[in-house]
């Protein structure tokens, strides 16, 4: 007789794995605070994940995911061509400037991070940013993409963002404020993250174009305490724009 696993158990396991994947090390207490799962449940699930080779218990009672988690995605074949073209370019840029670079693609009114060079950077802010969903009007990468969409696409996306009424989108202000911000982004050719959102770090982003149409964005993140946005703009923007142009060139070569 087959033993069916309740859907709720599967869902809790996925929630726990996502939380573990966001940090290099996590204690059960941290996982409890982040997921809201009962501590007893977390303890049982961690033991089960250890038995499956997906999690390892480190010193001082903390846990981390193993390479076995990567194997769970080994059958995935849906990587966008933008990510394929951008990976080597982003890797090269991080090796040059040391700060992490992310690649984002649009998805249902948001920008989703599909690749990041965090493993190559000693200056990483997020342990595992891949999969993060970014606001089109508050995050730098979202702004860079949205500002360089066609007018029709931008209008539709802004309507979608407005109808969602999410708190993170409301941070950017009313429709007039967002419109002003996007005009400024188009004029300058790059975007910065809304300053009230995670002020401990900053991101500068540029669009990736294909046939003059925005299809995604590249973003570079640094610790705000290390340098102000104006300094980062002078230091990183030329290389970031060159990287975006190189990705566009590679996309054209793929055709």
Secondary structure by P-SEA (a helix, b strand, c coil): cbbbbcaaaaaaaaaaaaaaaacccccaaaaaaaccccaaaaaaaaaaaaaaccccccccbbbbbcaaaaaaacccccccaaaaaaaaaaaaaaaaccbbbbbbbbcccccccccccccccccccccccccbbbbccccaaaaaaaaaccaaaaaaaaaaaaaaccccccccccaaaaaaaaaaaaaaccccccccccccbbbbbbbbbcccccccbbbbbbccccccaaaaaaccaaaaaaaaaaaaaaaaaac
